[in-house]
Amino acid sequence: MPASDQIILPNRYQLIPRVLCFITYEGREVLLLKGASTKKIWANKYNGVGGHVERDEDFYSAAEREIVEETGLRVRDLRFRGAINIETGQPTGIGMFVFTAVADSKETIPSAEGMLEWAPFSEVAQRDLVEDLPTLIPKVLRMTEDDPPFFGRYWYDTEGKLQTAFVP
């Protein structure tokens, strides 16, 4: 089917694609990014590494690019772990594609996105995390190489509280 047949209908739900990567070291630490105080979203909160998918790249390439841009790390075993539809209350939502990777070194470069910090798995919950990470990080870090990708949905209830659902 040619590009001209790829019709985008007005008033249809649309997604902005993003990637989120959790990089581990020696199976016991995960790299977190504490958002710079100047960030519009998640300032001073801990998150994984990631960002927007560019027009000319696939999700895997976007994850590789974001990792290099934000950490300077060359990683191995980059794996797609799941996809999450994030409802924003607007006609456009976020499609978040979640990955894991393994680093052979803890040497990172500074990033304008914020401060990078290696956290032992056992201490991640004590960090001031972005609101979905207390649920998402344990789910992702428990996955084995044979686990199928998960699919999820985030939305906010009438009180503005984040709700999550995952399959499987």
Phi and psi in radians as a Rosetta constraint file:
Dihedral C 1 N 2 CA 2 C 2 CIRCULARHARMONIC -1.239 0.35
Dihedral N 2 CA 2 C 2 N 3 CIRCULARHARMONIC 2.802 0.35
Dihedral C 2 N 3 CA 3 C 3 CIRCULARHARMONIC -0.983 0.35
Dihedral N 3 CA 3 C 3 N 4 CIRCULARHARMONIC -0.592 0.35
Dihedral C 3 N 4 CA 4 C 4 CIRCULARHARMONIC -1.127 0.35
Dihedral N 4 CA 4 C 4 N 5 CIRCULARHARMONIC -0.349 0.35
Dihedral C 4 N 5 CA 5 C 5 CIRCULARHARMONIC -1.552 0.35
Dihedral N 5 CA 5 C 5 N 6 CIRCULARHARMONIC -0.105 0.35
Dihedral C 5 N 6 CA 6 C 6 CIRCULARHARMONIC -1.429 0.35
Dihedral N 6 CA 6 C 6 N 7 CIRCULARHARMONIC 1.414 0.35
Dihedral C 6 N 7 CA 7 C 7 CIRCULARHARMONIC -1.432 0.35
Dihedral N 7 CA 7 C 7 N 8 CIRCULARHARMONIC 2.298 0.35
Dihedral C 7 N 8 CA 8 C 8 CIRCULARHARMONIC -1.869 0.35
Dihedral N 8 CA 8 C 8 N 9 CIRCULARHARMONIC 1.935 0.35
Dihedral C 8 N 9 CA 9 C 9 CIRCULARHARMONIC -1.424 0.35
Dihedral N 9 CA 9 C 9 N 10 CIRCULARHARMONIC 2.447 0.35
Dihedral C 9 N 10 CA 10 C 10 CIRCULARHARMONIC -1.130 0.35
Dihedral N 10 CA 10 C 10 N 11 CIRCULARHARMONIC 2.660 0.35
Dihedral C 10 N 11 CA 11 C 11 CIRCULARHARMONIC 1.183 0.35
Dihedral N 11 CA 11 C 11 N 12 CIRCULARHARMONIC 0.243 0.35
Dihedral C 11 N 12 CA 12 C 12 CIRCULARHARMONIC -1.627 0.35
Dihedral N 12 CA 12 C 12 N 13 CIRCULARHARMONIC 2.556 0.35
Dihedral C 12 N 13 CA 13 C 13 CIRCULARHARMONIC -1.058 0.35
Dihedral N 13 CA 13 C 13 N 14 CIRCULARHARMONIC 2.321 0.35
Dihedral C 13 N 14 CA 14 C 14 CIRCULARHARMONIC -2.219 0.35
Dihedral N 14 CA 14 C 14 N 15 CIRCULARHARMONIC 2.755 0.35
Dihedral C 14 N 15 CA 15 C 15 CIRCULARHARMONIC -2.151 0.35
Dihedral N 15 CA 15 C 15 N 16 CIRCULARHARMONIC 2.508 0.35
Dihedral C 15 N 16 CA 16 C 16 CIRCULARHARMONIC -1.713 0.35
Dihedral N 16 CA 16 C 16 N 17 CIRCULARHARMONIC 2.109 0.35
Dihedral C 16 N 17 CA 17 C 17 CIRCULARHARMONIC -1.423 0.35
Dihedral N 17 CA 17 C 17 N 18 CIRCULARHARMONIC 2.362 0.35
Dihedral C 17 N 18 CA 18 C 18 CIRCULARHARMONIC -2.383 0.35
Dihedral N 18 CA 18 C 18 N 19 CIRCULARHARMONIC 2.762 0.35
Dihedral C 18 N 19 CA 19 C 19 CIRCULARHARMONIC -2.073 0.35
Dihedral N 19 CA 19 C 19 N 20 CIRCULARHARMONIC 2.603 0.35
Dihedral C 19 N 20 CA 20 C 20 CIRCULARHARMONIC -2.360 0.35
Dihedral N 20 CA 20 C 20 N 21 CIRCULARHARMONIC 2.216 0.35
Dihedral C 20 N 21 CA 21 C 21 CIRCULARHARMONIC -2.150 0.35
Dihedral N 21 CA 21 C 21 N 22 CIRCULARHARMONIC 2.352 0.35
Dihedral C 21 N 22 CA 22 C 22 CIRCULARHARMONIC -1.967 0.35
Dihedral N 22 CA 22 C 22 N 23 CIRCULARHARMONIC 1.976 0.35
Dihedral C 22 N 23 CA 23 C 23 CIRCULARHARMONIC -1.754 0.35
Dihedral N 23 CA 23 C 23 N 24 CIRCULARHARMONIC 2.238 0.35
Dihedral C 23 N 24 CA 24 C 24 CIRCULARHARMONIC -1.940 0.35
Dihedral N 24 CA 24 C 24 N 25 CIRCULARHARMONIC 2.785 0.35
Dihedral C 24 N 25 CA 25 C 25 CIRCULARHARMONIC -2.316 0.35
Dihedral N 25 CA 25 C 25 N 26 CIRCULARHARMONIC 2.170 0.35
Dihedral C 25 N 26 CA 26 C 26 CIRCULARHARMONIC 0.914 0.35
Dihedral N 26 CA 26 C 26 N 27 CIRCULARHARMONIC 0.478 0.35
Dihedral C 26 N 27 CA 27 C 27 CIRCULARHARMONIC 1.139 0.35
Dihedral N 27 CA 27 C 27 N 28 CIRCULARHARMONIC 0.307 0.35
Dihedral C 27 N 28 CA 28 C 28 CIRCULARHARMONIC -2.464 0.35
Dihedral N 28 CA 28 C 28 N 29 CIRCULARHARMONIC -0.129 0.35
Dihedral C 28 N 29 CA 29 C 29 CIRCULARHARMONIC -2.291 0.35
Dihedral N 29 CA 29 C 29 N 30 CIRCULARHARMONIC 2.623 0.35
Dihedral C 29 N 30 CA 30 C 30 CIRCULARHARMONIC -2.208 0.35
Dihedral N 30 CA 30 C 30 N 31 CIRCULARHARMONIC 2.486 0.35
Dihedral C 30 N 31 CA 31 C 31 CIRCULARHARMONIC -1.501 0.35
Dihedral N 31 CA 31 C 31 N 32 CIRCULARHARMONIC 2.152 0.35
Dihedral C 31 N 32 CA 32 C 32 CIRCULARHARMONIC -2.016 0.35
Dihedral N 32 CA 32 C 32 N 33 CIRCULARHARMONIC 2.625 0.35
Dihedral C 32 N 33 CA 33 C 33 CIRCULARHARMONIC -2.007 0.35
Dihedral N 33 CA 33 C 33 N 34 CIRCULARHARMONIC 2.023 0.35
Dihedral C 33 N 34 CA 34 C 34 CIRCULARHARMONIC -1.482 0.35
Dihedral N 34 CA 34 C 34 N 35 CIRCULARHARMONIC 1.985 0.35
Dihedral C 34 N 35 CA 35 C 35 CIRCULARHARMONIC -0.992 0.35
Dihedral N 35 CA 35 C 35 N 36 CIRCULARHARMONIC 2.385 0.35
Dihedral C 35 N 36 CA 36 C 36 CIRCULARHARMONIC -1.020 0.35
Dihedral N 36 CA 36 C 36 N 37 CIRCULARHARMONIC 2.606 0.35
Dihedral C 36 N 37 CA 37 C 37 CIRCULARHARMONIC -1.109 0.35
Dihedral N 37 CA 37 C 37 N 38 CIRCULARHARMONIC -0.306 0.35
Dihedral C 37 N 38 CA 38 C 38 CIRCULARHARMONIC -1.567 0.35
Dihedral N 38 CA 38 C 38 N 39 CIRCULARHARMONIC -0.067 0.35
Dihedral C 38 N 39 CA 39 C 39 CIRCULARHARMONIC -1.192 0.35
Dihedral N 39 CA 39 C 39 N 40 CIRCULARHARMONIC 2.529 0.35
Dihedral C 39 N 40 CA 40 C 40 CIRCULARHARMONIC -1.224 0.35
Dihedral N 40 CA 40 C 40 N 41 CIRCULARHARMONIC -0.656 0.35
Dihedral C 40 N 41 CA 41 C 41 CIRCULARHARMONIC -2.109 0.35
Dihedral N 41 CA 41 C 41 N 42 CIRCULARHARMONIC 2.574 0.35
Dihedral C 41 N 42 CA 42 C 42 CIRCULARHARMONIC 0.816 0.35
Dihedral N 42 CA 42 C 42 N 43 CIRCULARHARMONIC 0.699 0.35
Dihedral C 42 N 43 CA 43 C 43 CIRCULARHARMONIC -1.049 0.35
Dihedral N 43 CA 43 C 43 N 44 CIRCULARHARMONIC 2.331 0.35
Dihedral C 43 N 44 CA 44 C 44 CIRCULARHARMONIC 1.101 0.35
Dihedral N 44 CA 44 C 44 N 45 CIRCULARHARMONIC 0.243 0.35
Dihedral C 44 N 45 CA 45 C 45 CIRCULARHARMONIC -1.924 0.35
Dihedral N 45 CA 45 C 45 N 46 CIRCULARHARMONIC 2.662 0.35
Dihedral C 45 N 46 CA 46 C 46 CIRCULARHARMONIC -1.552 0.35
Dihedral N 46 CA 46 C 46 N 47 CIRCULARHARMONIC 2.421 0.35
Dihedral C 46 N 47 CA 47 C 47 CIRCULARHARMONIC -2.525 0.35
Dihedral N 47 CA 47 C 47 N 48 CIRCULARHARMONIC 3.062 0.35
Dihedral C 47 N 48 CA 48 C 48 CIRCULARHARMONIC -1.380 0.35
Dihedral N 48 CA 48 C 48 N 49 CIRCULARHARMONIC -3.004 0.35
Dihedral C 48 N 49 CA 49 C 49 CIRCULARHARMONIC -1.686 0.35
Dihedral N 49 CA 49 C 49 N 50 CIRCULARHARMONIC 2.453 0.35
Dihedral C 49 N 50 CA 50 C 50 CIRCULARHARMONIC 2.897 0.35
Dihedral N 50 CA 50 C 50 N 51 CIRCULARHARMONIC -2.918 0.35
Dihedral C 50 N 51 CA 51 C 51 CIRCULARHARMONIC 2.915 0.35
Dihedral N 51 CA 51 C 51 N 52 CIRCULARHARMONIC -2.797 0.35
Dihedral C 51 N 52 CA 52 C 52 CIRCULARHARMONIC -1.316 0.35
Dihedral N 52 CA 52 C 52 N 53 CIRCULARHARMONIC 2.590 0.35
Dihedral C 52 N 53 CA 53 C 53 CIRCULARHARMONIC -1.528 0.35
Dihedral N 53 CA 53 C 53 N 54 CIRCULARHARMONIC 2.243 0.35
Dihedral C 53 N 54 CA 54 C 54 CIRCULARHARMONIC -1.411 0.35
Dihedral N 54 CA 54 C 54 N 55 CIRCULARHARMONIC 2.759 0.35
Dihedral C 54 N 55 CA 55 C 55 CIRCULARHARMONIC -0.933 0.35
Dihedral N 55 CA 55 C 55 N 56 CIRCULARHARMONIC -0.671 0.35
Dihedral C 55 N 56 CA 56 C 56 CIRCULARHARMONIC -1.740 0.35
Dihedral N 56 CA 56 C 56 N 57 CIRCULARHARMONIC 0.398 0.35
Dihedral C 56 N 57 CA 57 C 57 CIRCULARHARMONIC -2.373 0.35
Dihedral N 57 CA 57 C 57 N 58 CIRCULARHARMONIC 2.728 0.35
Dihedral C 57 N 58 CA 58 C 58 CIRCULARHARMONIC -1.526 0.35
Dihedral N 58 CA 58 C 58 N 59 CIRCULARHARMONIC 3.011 0.35
Dihedral C 58 N 59 CA 59 C 59 CIRCULARHARMONIC -1.135 0.35
Dihedral N 59 CA 59 C 59 N 60 CIRCULARHARMONIC -0.698 0.35
Dihedral C 59 N 60 CA 60 C 60 CIRCULARHARMONIC -1.088 0.35
Dihedral N 60 CA 60 C 60 N 61 CIRCULARHARMONIC -0.828 0.35
Dihedral C 60 N 61 CA 61 C 61 CIRCULARHARMONIC -1.102 0.35
Dihedral N 61 CA 61 C 61 N 62 CIRCULARHARMONIC -0.634 0.35
Dihedral C 61 N 62 CA 62 C 62 CIRCULARHARMONIC -1.110 0.35
Dihedral N 62 CA 62 C 62 N 63 CIRCULARHARMONIC -0.721 0.35
Dihedral C 62 N 63 CA 63 C 63 CIRCULARHARMONIC -1.110 0.35
Dihedral N 63 CA 63 C 63 N 64 CIRCULARHARMONIC -0.792 0.35
Dihedral C 63 N 64 CA 64 C 64 CIRCULARHARMONIC -1.029 0.35
Dihedral N 64 CA 64 C 64 N 65 CIRCULARHARMONIC -0.812 0.35
Dihedral C 64 N 65 CA 65 C 65 CIRCULARHARMONIC -1.093 0.35
Dihedral N 65 CA 65 C 65 N 66 CIRCULARHARMONIC -0.825 0.35
Dihedral C 65 N 66 CA 66 C 66 CIRCULARHARMONIC -1.080 0.35
Dihedral N 66 CA 66 C 66 N 67 CIRCULARHARMONIC -0.685 0.35
Dihedral C 66 N 67 CA 67 C 67 CIRCULARHARMONIC -1.068 0.35
Dihedral N 67 CA 67 C 67 N 68 CIRCULARHARMONIC -0.847 0.35
Dihedral C 67 N 68 CA 68 C 68 CIRCULARHARMONIC -1.126 0.35
Dihedral N 68 CA 68 C 68 N 69 CIRCULARHARMONIC -0.801 0.35
Dihedral C 68 N 69 CA 69 C 69 CIRCULARHARMONIC -1.069 0.35
Dihedral N 69 CA 69 C 69 N 70 CIRCULARHARMONIC -0.741 0.35
Dihedral C 69 N 70 CA 70 C 70 CIRCULARHARMONIC -1.600 0.35
Dihedral N 70 CA 70 C 70 N 71 CIRCULARHARMONIC -0.299 0.35
Dihedral C 70 N 71 CA 71 C 71 CIRCULARHARMONIC -2.237 0.35
Dihedral N 71 CA 71 C 71 N 72 CIRCULARHARMONIC -0.429 0.35
Dihedral C 71 N 72 CA 72 C 72 CIRCULARHARMONIC 1.369 0.35
Dihedral N 72 CA 72 C 72 N 73 CIRCULARHARMONIC -0.039 0.35
Dihedral C 72 N 73 CA 73 C 73 CIRCULARHARMONIC -1.368 0.35
Dihedral N 73 CA 73 C 73 N 74 CIRCULARHARMONIC 2.518 0.35
Dihedral C 73 N 74 CA 74 C 74 CIRCULARHARMONIC -1.796 0.35
Dihedral N 74 CA 74 C 74 N 75 CIRCULARHARMONIC 2.088 0.35
Dihedral C 74 N 75 CA 75 C 75 CIRCULARHARMONIC -1.938 0.35
Dihedral N 75 CA 75 C 75 N 76 CIRCULARHARMONIC 2.956 0.35
Dihedral C 75 N 76 CA 76 C 76 CIRCULARHARMONIC -2.239 0.35
Dihedral N 76 CA 76 C 76 N 77 CIRCULARHARMONIC 2.941 0.35
Dihedral C 76 N 77 CA 77 C 77 CIRCULARHARMONIC 0.966 0.35
Dihedral N 77 CA 77 C 77 N 78 CIRCULARHARMONIC 0.759 0.35
Dihedral C 77 N 78 CA 78 C 78 CIRCULARHARMONIC -1.222 0.35
Dihedral N 78 CA 78 C 78 N 79 CIRCULARHARMONIC 2.114 0.35
Dihedral C 78 N 79 CA 79 C 79 CIRCULARHARMONIC -2.251 0.35
Dihedral N 79 CA 79 C 79 N 80 CIRCULARHARMONIC 2.359 0.35
Dihedral C 79 N 80 CA 80 C 80 CIRCULARHARMONIC -1.273 0.35
Dihedral N 80 CA 80 C 80 N 81 CIRCULARHARMONIC 2.237 0.35
Dihedral C 80 N 81 CA 81 C 81 CIRCULARHARMONIC -1.950 0.35
Dihedral N 81 CA 81 C 81 N 82 CIRCULARHARMONIC -0.505 0.35
Dihedral C 81 N 82 CA 82 C 82 CIRCULARHARMONIC 3.082 0.35
Dihedral N 82 CA 82 C 82 N 83 CIRCULARHARMONIC 2.984 0.35
Dihedral C 82 N 83 CA 83 C 83 CIRCULARHARMONIC -2.266 0.35
Dihedral N 83 CA 83 C 83 N 84 CIRCULARHARMONIC 2.418 0.35
Dihedral C 83 N 84 CA 84 C 84 CIRCULARHARMONIC -2.245 0.35
Dihedral N 84 CA 84 C 84 N 85 CIRCULARHARMONIC 2.259 0.35
Dihedral C 84 N 85 CA 85 C 85 CIRCULARHARMONIC -1.601 0.35
Dihedral N 85 CA 85 C 85 N 86 CIRCULARHARMONIC 2.055 0.35
Dihedral C 85 N 86 CA 86 C 86 CIRCULARHARMONIC -1.860 0.35
Dihedral N 86 CA 86 C 86 N 87 CIRCULARHARMONIC 1.946 0.35
Dihedral C 86 N 87 CA 87 C 87 CIRCULARHARMONIC -1.381 0.35
Dihedral N 87 CA 87 C 87 N 88 CIRCULARHARMONIC 2.271 0.35
Dihedral C 87 N 88 CA 88 C 88 CIRCULARHARMONIC -1.854 0.35
Dihedral N 88 CA 88 C 88 N 89 CIRCULARHARMONIC -0.072 0.35
Dihedral C 88 N 89 CA 89 C 89 CIRCULARHARMONIC 1.414 0.35
Dihedral N 89 CA 89 C 89 N 90 CIRCULARHARMONIC 0.133 0.35
Dihedral C 89 N 90 CA 90 C 90 CIRCULARHARMONIC -2.157 0.35
Dihedral N 90 CA 90 C 90 N 91 CIRCULARHARMONIC 2.975 0.35
Dihedral C 90 N 91 CA 91 C 91 CIRCULARHARMONIC -1.121 0.35
Dihedral N 91 CA 91 C 91 N 92 CIRCULARHARMONIC -0.287 0.35
Dihedral C 91 N 92 CA 92 C 92 CIRCULARHARMONIC -2.044 0.35
Dihedral N 92 CA 92 C 92 N 93 CIRCULARHARMONIC 2.230 0.35
Dihedral C 92 N 93 CA 93 C 93 CIRCULARHARMONIC -1.894 0.35
Dihedral N 93 CA 93 C 93 N 94 CIRCULARHARMONIC -2.967 0.35
Dihedral C 93 N 94 CA 94 C 94 CIRCULARHARMONIC -2.024 0.35
Dihedral N 94 CA 94 C 94 N 95 CIRCULARHARMONIC 2.311 0.35
Dihedral C 94 N 95 CA 95 C 95 CIRCULARHARMONIC -1.827 0.35
Dihedral N 95 CA 95 C 95 N 96 CIRCULARHARMONIC 1.885 0.35
Dihedral C 95 N 96 CA 96 C 96 CIRCULARHARMONIC -1.812 0.35
Dihedral N 96 CA 96 C 96 N 97 CIRCULARHARMONIC 2.160 0.35
Dihedral C 96 N 97 CA 97 C 97 CIRCULARHARMONIC -1.864 0.35
Dihedral N 97 CA 97 C 97 N 98 CIRCULARHARMONIC 2.052 0.35
Dihedral C 97 N 98 CA 98 C 98 CIRCULARHARMONIC -1.747 0.35
Dihedral N 98 CA 98 C 98 N 99 CIRCULARHARMONIC 2.343 0.35
Dihedral C 98 N 99 CA 99 C 99 CIRCULARHARMONIC -2.267 0.35
Dihedral N 99 CA 99 C 99 N 100 CIRCULARHARMONIC 2.765 0.35
Dihedral C 99 N 100 CA 100 C 100 CIRCULARHARMONIC -2.134 0.35
Dihedral N 100 CA 100 C 100 N 101 CIRCULARHARMONIC 2.764 0.35
Dihedral C 100 N 101 CA 101 C 101 CIRCULARHARMONIC -2.672 0.35
Dihedral N 101 CA 101 C 101 N 102 CIRCULARHARMONIC 2.882 0.35
Dihedral C 101 N 102 CA 102 C 102 CIRCULARHARMONIC -2.071 0.35
Dihedral N 102 CA 102 C 102 N 103 CIRCULARHARMONIC 2.324 0.35
Dihedral C 102 N 103 CA 103 C 103 CIRCULARHARMONIC -1.819 0.35
Dihedral N 103 CA 103 C 103 N 104 CIRCULARHARMONIC 2.454 0.35
Dihedral C 103 N 104 CA 104 C 104 CIRCULARHARMONIC -1.665 0.35
Dihedral N 104 CA 104 C 104 N 105 CIRCULARHARMONIC -0.079 0.35
Dihedral C 104 N 105 CA 105 C 105 CIRCULARHARMONIC -2.460 0.35
Dihedral N 105 CA 105 C 105 N 106 CIRCULARHARMONIC 2.651 0.35
Dihedral C 105 N 106 CA 106 C 106 CIRCULARHARMONIC -1.755 0.35
Dihedral N 106 CA 106 C 106 N 107 CIRCULARHARMONIC 0.091 0.35
Dihedral C 106 N 107 CA 107 C 107 CIRCULARHARMONIC -1.407 0.35
Dihedral N 107 CA 107 C 107 N 108 CIRCULARHARMONIC 1.923 0.35
Dihedral C 107 N 108 CA 108 C 108 CIRCULARHARMONIC -1.944 0.35
Dihedral N 108 CA 108 C 108 N 109 CIRCULARHARMONIC 2.910 0.35
Dihedral C 108 N 109 CA 109 C 109 CIRCULARHARMONIC -1.833 0.35
Dihedral N 109 CA 109 C 109 N 110 CIRCULARHARMONIC 2.675 0.35
Dihedral C 109 N 110 CA 110 C 110 CIRCULARHARMONIC -1.094 0.35
Dihedral N 110 CA 110 C 110 N 111 CIRCULARHARMONIC 2.620 0.35
Dihedral C 110 N 111 CA 111 C 111 CIRCULARHARMONIC -2.297 0.35
Dihedral N 111 CA 111 C 111 N 112 CIRCULARHARMONIC 2.461 0.35
Dihedral C 111 N 112 CA 112 C 112 CIRCULARHARMONIC -1.171 0.35
Dihedral N 112 CA 112 C 112 N 113 CIRCULARHARMONIC -0.284 0.35
Dihedral C 112 N 113 CA 113 C 113 CIRCULARHARMONIC -1.225 0.35
Dihedral N 113 CA 113 C 113 N 114 CIRCULARHARMONIC -0.445 0.35
Dihedral C 113 N 114 CA 114 C 114 CIRCULARHARMONIC 2.664 0.35
Dihedral N 114 CA 114 C 114 N 115 CIRCULARHARMONIC -2.860 0.35
Dihedral C 114 N 115 CA 115 C 115 CIRCULARHARMONIC -1.710 0.35
Dihedral N 115 CA 115 C 115 N 116 CIRCULARHARMONIC 2.221 0.35
Dihedral C 115 N 116 CA 116 C 116 CIRCULARHARMONIC -1.502 0.35
Dihedral N 116 CA 116 C 116 N 117 CIRCULARHARMONIC 2.448 0.35
Dihedral C 116 N 117 CA 117 C 117 CIRCULARHARMONIC -2.582 0.35
Dihedral N 117 CA 117 C 117 N 118 CIRCULARHARMONIC 2.239 0.35
Dihedral C 117 N 118 CA 118 C 118 CIRCULARHARMONIC -1.429 0.35
Dihedral N 118 CA 118 C 118 N 119 CIRCULARHARMONIC 2.235 0.35
Dihedral C 118 N 119 CA 119 C 119 CIRCULARHARMONIC -2.131 0.35
Dihedral N 119 CA 119 C 119 N 120 CIRCULARHARMONIC 2.265 0.35
Dihedral C 119 N 120 CA 120 C 120 CIRCULARHARMONIC -1.027 0.35
Dihedral N 120 CA 120 C 120 N 121 CIRCULARHARMONIC 2.472 0.35
Dihedral C 120 N 121 CA 121 C 121 CIRCULARHARMONIC -0.854 0.35
Dihedral N 121 CA 121 C 121 N 122 CIRCULARHARMONIC -0.709 0.35
Dihedral C 121 N 122 CA 122 C 122 CIRCULARHARMONIC -1.201 0.35
Dihedral N 122 CA 122 C 122 N 123 CIRCULARHARMONIC -0.243 0.35
Dihedral C 122 N 123 CA 123 C 123 CIRCULARHARMONIC -1.931 0.35
Dihedral N 123 CA 123 C 123 N 124 CIRCULARHARMONIC -0.014 0.35
Dihedral C 123 N 124 CA 124 C 124 CIRCULARHARMONIC -1.029 0.35
Dihedral N 124 CA 124 C 124 N 125 CIRCULARHARMONIC -0.727 0.35
Dihedral C 124 N 125 CA 125 C 125 CIRCULARHARMONIC -1.112 0.35
Dihedral N 125 CA 125 C 125 N 126 CIRCULARHARMONIC -0.359 0.35
Dihedral C 125 N 126 CA 126 C 126 CIRCULARHARMONIC -1.416 0.35
Dihedral N 126 CA 126 C 126 N 127 CIRCULARHARMONIC -0.176 0.35
Dihedral C 126 N 127 CA 127 C 127 CIRCULARHARMONIC -1.388 0.35
Dihedral N 127 CA 127 C 127 N 128 CIRCULARHARMONIC 2.752 0.35
Dihedral C 127 N 128 CA 128 C 128 CIRCULARHARMONIC -1.444 0.35
Dihedral N 128 CA 128 C 128 N 129 CIRCULARHARMONIC 1.512 0.35
Dihedral C 128 N 129 CA 129 C 129 CIRCULARHARMONIC -1.506 0.35
Dihedral N 129 CA 129 C 129 N 130 CIRCULARHARMONIC 2.688 0.35
Dihedral C 129 N 130 CA 130 C 130 CIRCULARHARMONIC -0.984 0.35
Dihedral N 130 CA 130 C 130 N 131 CIRCULARHARMONIC 2.550 0.35
Dihedral C 130 N 131 CA 131 C 131 CIRCULARHARMONIC -1.024 0.35
Dihedral N 131 CA 131 C 131 N 132 CIRCULARHARMONIC -0.459 0.35
Dihedral C 131 N 132 CA 132 C 132 CIRCULARHARMONIC -1.517 0.35
Dihedral N 132 CA 132 C 132 N 133 CIRCULARHARMONIC -0.276 0.35
Dihedral C 132 N 133 CA 133 C 133 CIRCULARHARMONIC -1.182 0.35
Dihedral N 133 CA 133 C 133 N 134 CIRCULARHARMONIC -0.553 0.35
Dihedral C 133 N 134 CA 134 C 134 CIRCULARHARMONIC -1.022 0.35
Dihedral N 134 CA 134 C 134 N 135 CIRCULARHARMONIC -0.461 0.35
Dihedral C 134 N 135 CA 135 C 135 CIRCULARHARMONIC -1.582 0.35
Dihedral N 135 CA 135 C 135 N 136 CIRCULARHARMONIC -0.742 0.35
Dihedral C 135 N 136 CA 136 C 136 CIRCULARHARMONIC -1.290 0.35
Dihedral N 136 CA 136 C 136 N 137 CIRCULARHARMONIC -0.785 0.35
Dihedral C 136 N 137 CA 137 C 137 CIRCULARHARMONIC -1.030 0.35
Dihedral N 137 CA 137 C 137 N 138 CIRCULARHARMONIC -0.893 0.35
Dihedral C 137 N 138 CA 138 C 138 CIRCULARHARMONIC -1.044 0.35
Dihedral N 138 CA 138 C 138 N 139 CIRCULARHARMONIC -0.673 0.35
Dihedral C 138 N 139 CA 139 C 139 CIRCULARHARMONIC -1.039 0.35
Dihedral N 139 CA 139 C 139 N 140 CIRCULARHARMONIC -0.841 0.35
Dihedral C 139 N 140 CA 140 C 140 CIRCULARHARMONIC -1.225 0.35
Dihedral N 140 CA 140 C 140 N 141 CIRCULARHARMONIC -0.763 0.35
Dihedral C 140 N 141 CA 141 C 141 CIRCULARHARMONIC -1.256 0.35
Dihedral N 141 CA 141 C 141 N 142 CIRCULARHARMONIC -0.333 0.35
Dihedral C 141 N 142 CA 142 C 142 CIRCULARHARMONIC -1.405 0.35
Dihedral N 142 CA 142 C 142 N 143 CIRCULARHARMONIC -0.265 0.35
Dihedral C 142 N 143 CA 143 C 143 CIRCULARHARMONIC -1.161 0.35
Dihedral N 143 CA 143 C 143 N 144 CIRCULARHARMONIC 2.463 0.35
Dihedral C 143 N 144 CA 144 C 144 CIRCULARHARMONIC -1.699 0.35
Dihedral N 144 CA 144 C 144 N 145 CIRCULARHARMONIC 3.012 0.35
Dihedral C 144 N 145 CA 145 C 145 CIRCULARHARMONIC -1.176 0.35
Dihedral N 145 CA 145 C 145 N 146 CIRCULARHARMONIC -0.332 0.35
Dihedral C 145 N 146 CA 146 C 146 CIRCULARHARMONIC -1.634 0.35
Dihedral N 146 CA 146 C 146 N 147 CIRCULARHARMONIC -0.149 0.35
Dihedral C 146 N 147 CA 147 C 147 CIRCULARHARMONIC -1.198 0.35
Dihedral N 147 CA 147 C 147 N 148 CIRCULARHARMONIC 2.418 0.35
Dihedral C 147 N 148 CA 148 C 148 CIRCULARHARMONIC -1.275 0.35
Dihedral N 148 CA 148 C 148 N 149 CIRCULARHARMONIC 2.797 0.35
Dihedral C 148 N 149 CA 149 C 149 CIRCULARHARMONIC -1.118 0.35
Dihedral N 149 CA 149 C 149 N 150 CIRCULARHARMONIC 2.622 0.35
Dihedral C 149 N 150 CA 150 C 150 CIRCULARHARMONIC -1.689 0.35
Dihedral N 150 CA 150 C 150 N 151 CIRCULARHARMONIC 2.861 0.35
Dihedral C 150 N 151 CA 151 C 151 CIRCULARHARMONIC -2.268 0.35
Dihedral N 151 CA 151 C 151 N 152 CIRCULARHARMONIC 2.374 0.35
Dihedral C 151 N 152 CA 152 C 152 CIRCULARHARMONIC -2.423 0.35
Dihedral N 152 CA 152 C 152 N 153 CIRCULARHARMONIC 2.974 0.35
Dihedral C 152 N 153 CA 153 C 153 CIRCULARHARMONIC -2.505 0.35
Dihedral N 153 CA 153 C 153 N 154 CIRCULARHARMONIC 2.335 0.35
Dihedral C 153 N 154 CA 154 C 154 CIRCULARHARMONIC -2.015 0.35
Dihedral N 154 CA 154 C 154 N 155 CIRCULARHARMONIC 2.461 0.35
Dihedral C 154 N 155 CA 155 C 155 CIRCULARHARMONIC -2.691 0.35
Dihedral N 155 CA 155 C 155 N 156 CIRCULARHARMONIC 2.917 0.35
Dihedral C 155 N 156 CA 156 C 156 CIRCULARHARMONIC -1.970 0.35
Dihedral N 156 CA 156 C 156 N 157 CIRCULARHARMONIC 2.346 0.35
Dihedral C 156 N 157 CA 157 C 157 CIRCULARHARMONIC -1.373 0.35
Dihedral N 157 CA 157 C 157 N 158 CIRCULARHARMONIC -3.079 0.35
Dihedral C 157 N 158 CA 158 C 158 CIRCULARHARMONIC -1.146 0.35
Dihedral N 158 CA 158 C 158 N 159 CIRCULARHARMONIC -0.340 0.35
Dihedral C 158 N 159 CA 159 C 159 CIRCULARHARMONIC -1.612 0.35
Dihedral N 159 CA 159 C 159 N 160 CIRCULARHARMONIC 0.049 0.35
Dihedral C 159 N 160 CA 160 C 160 CIRCULARHARMONIC 1.419 0.35
Dihedral N 160 CA 160 C 160 N 161 CIRCULARHARMONIC 0.290 0.35
Dihedral C 160 N 161 CA 161 C 161 CIRCULARHARMONIC -1.608 0.35
Dihedral N 161 CA 161 C 161 N 162 CIRCULARHARMONIC 2.344 0.35
Dihedral C 161 N 162 CA 162 C 162 CIRCULARHARMONIC -1.126 0.35
Dihedral N 162 CA 162 C 162 N 163 CIRCULARHARMONIC 2.336 0.35
Dihedral C 162 N 163 CA 163 C 163 CIRCULARHARMONIC -2.076 0.35
Dihedral N 163 CA 163 C 163 N 164 CIRCULARHARMONIC 2.536 0.35
Dihedral C 163 N 164 CA 164 C 164 CIRCULARHARMONIC -2.330 0.35
Dihedral N 164 CA 164 C 164 N 165 CIRCULARHARMONIC 2.589 0.35
Dihedral C 164 N 165 CA 165 C 165 CIRCULARHARMONIC -2.527 0.35
Dihedral N 165 CA 165 C 165 N 166 CIRCULARHARMONIC 2.423 0.35
Dihedral C 165 N 166 CA 166 C 166 CIRCULARHARMONIC -2.288 0.35
Dihedral N 166 CA 166 C 166 N 167 CIRCULARHARMONIC 2.575 0.35
Dihedral C 166 N 167 CA 167 C 167 CIRCULARHARMONIC -2.320 0.35
Dihedral N 167 CA 167 C 167 N 168 CIRCULARHARMONIC 2.277 0.35
